[in-house]
Amino acid sequence: MVTNTSGKKKTAIARATVRDGTGKVRIDNTPVELVDPQSAQLKMLEPFRITDDDLRDDVDIDVSIEGGGVMGQADAARTAIARGLVQHTNDAELRDAYMEFDRSLLVNDVRQSEAKKWGGPGARARYQKSYR
């Protein structure tokens, strides 16, 4: 059985494919153990720390990520992997455990950075005025 899911964070989009297998997790055709920095790798593997270890040994996960920065991609991959595991196993207890731990494991974080506007250096900041 093959399950396709996706996750988003800021401008990063991750698409995960979960299938029966031997426990391989690949991010853009690279084993997750080779992902740098270490904090991004730990964030991507977070869904497995909440579940029992047997689940990882039963599935192969391929994730492709586009856009965003390093940690945004890690968050998107984390959401895609968690959603894929829930859909693949069809387990309500697993879904509840993820929701209790952190809602963003299953629900995309819709916050985006605000666009820059005229009259200032950023979205809200304005250029200073001098009257002398």
C-alpha positions as CSV (number, residue, x, y, z in Angstrom):
1,M,0.0,0.0,0.0
2,V,1.3,3.5,-0.9
3,T,0.3,6.7,0.8
4,N,1.0,10.2,-0.5
5,T,0.9,13.2,1.9
6,S,2.2,16.7,2.0
7,G,3.2,19.3,4.6
8,K,3.8,23.0,4.5
9,K,5.7,25.6,6.7
10,K,6.2,29.2,5.4
11,T,7.3,28.7,1.8
12,A,8.5,25.1,2.2
13,I,6.5,22.3,0.7
14,A,7.3,18.6,1.5
15,R,5.7,15.7,-0.2
16,A,6.0,12.3,1.4
17,T,5.4,8.8,0.0
18,V,4.9,6.1,2.6
19,R,5.0,2.4,1.6
20,D,5.6,-0.9,3.2
21,G,9.3,-1.6,3.6
22,T,12.3,-1.9,5.9
23,G,12.6,1.4,7.7
24,K,14.4,3.6,5.2
25,V,13.7,7.3,5.4
26,R,15.0,9.4,2.6
27,I,14.9,13.2,2.2
28,D,15.4,14.2,-1.5
29,N,17.0,10.8,-2.2
30,T,19.5,11.2,0.7
31,P,19.2,9.1,3.9
32,V,17.9,11.2,6.8
33,E,21.0,10.3,8.8
34,L,23.1,12.5,6.5
35,V,20.9,15.6,6.8
36,D,22.6,18.7,8.1
37,P,22.2,20.5,10.5
38,Q,21.6,17.9,13.3
39,S,18.7,19.9,14.7
40,A,16.8,19.7,11.3
41,Q,17.4,15.9,11.3
42,L,16.0,15.5,14.8
43,K,12.9,17.6,13.9
44,M,12.3,15.4,10.8
45,L,12.5,12.2,12.9
46,E,10.2,13.5,15.7
47,P,7.1,11.6,14.6
48,F,9.0,8.3,15.2
49,R,10.0,9.3,18.7
50,I,6.3,9.5,19.7
51,T,5.4,6.1,18.2
52,D,6.8,2.7,19.1
53,D,10.0,1.7,17.2
54,D,8.3,-1.1,15.3
55,L,6.5,1.3,13.1
56,R,9.7,2.7,11.6
57,D,10.9,-0.7,10.7
58,D,7.7,-1.5,8.8
59,V,7.7,1.5,6.3
60,D,9.9,3.2,3.8
61,I,9.4,7.0,3.5
62,D,10.6,9.2,0.6
63,V,10.2,12.9,1.1
64,S,10.8,15.6,-1.6
65,I,11.1,19.2,-0.4
66,E,10.9,22.5,-2.3
67,G,11.3,26.1,-1.2
68,G,11.9,27.6,2.2
69,G,14.9,27.5,4.5
70,V,16.5,24.7,6.4
71,M,14.2,24.7,9.4
72,G,11.1,25.5,7.4
73,Q,11.8,22.4,5.3
74,A,12.4,20.3,8.4
75,D,9.0,21.4,9.8
76,A,7.3,20.7,6.5
77,A,8.9,17.2,6.2
78,R,7.9,16.5,9.9
79,T,4.3,17.2,9.1
80,A,4.3,15.2,5.9
81,I,5.9,12.2,7.6
82,A,3.5,12.3,10.5
83,R,0.4,12.6,8.2
84,G,1.7,9.8,6.1
85,L,2.2,7.4,9.1
86,V,-1.3,8.2,10.4
87,Q,-2.9,7.6,6.9
88,H,-0.8,4.5,6.2
89,T,-1.5,2.8,9.6
90,N,-5.1,4.1,9.8
91,D,-4.6,4.3,13.6
92,A,-6.7,6.7,15.6
93,E,-4.6,6.3,18.7
94,L,-1.5,7.4,16.8
95,R,-3.4,10.4,15.5
96,D,-4.5,11.3,19.0
97,A,-1.0,10.9,20.3
98,Y,0.4,13.3,17.7
99,M,-2.3,15.9,18.3
100,E,-1.7,15.7,22.1
101,F,2.1,16.1,21.6
102,D,2.0,18.9,19.0
103,R,-0.9,19.9,16.7
104,S,1.5,21.1,14.0
105,L,2.5,17.4,13.4
106,L,-0.8,16.9,11.6
107,V,-1.9,20.5,10.8
108,N,0.0,22.9,8.6
109,D,1.2,26.1,10.1
110,V,-0.4,28.7,7.9
111,R,1.6,31.7,9.1
112,Q,3.5,33.6,6.4
113,S,5.9,36.5,6.6
114,E,4.2,39.7,5.8
115,A,5.1,41.5,2.5
116,K,7.3,44.6,2.5
117,K,5.4,47.8,1.7
118,W,6.5,51.2,0.4
119,G,7.6,53.9,2.8
120,G,9.9,51.8,5.0
121,P,12.6,49.2,5.2
122,G,10.2,46.4,6.1
123,A,6.6,45.3,6.4
124,R,5.7,47.5,9.4
125,A,8.8,49.7,10.1
126,R,8.9,53.2,8.6
127,Y,11.8,55.4,7.6
128,Q,12.6,57.9,10.3
129,K,11.8,61.6,9.8
130,S,14.1,64.5,10.7
131,Y,12.8,68.1,10.9
132,R,16.1,69.9,11.3
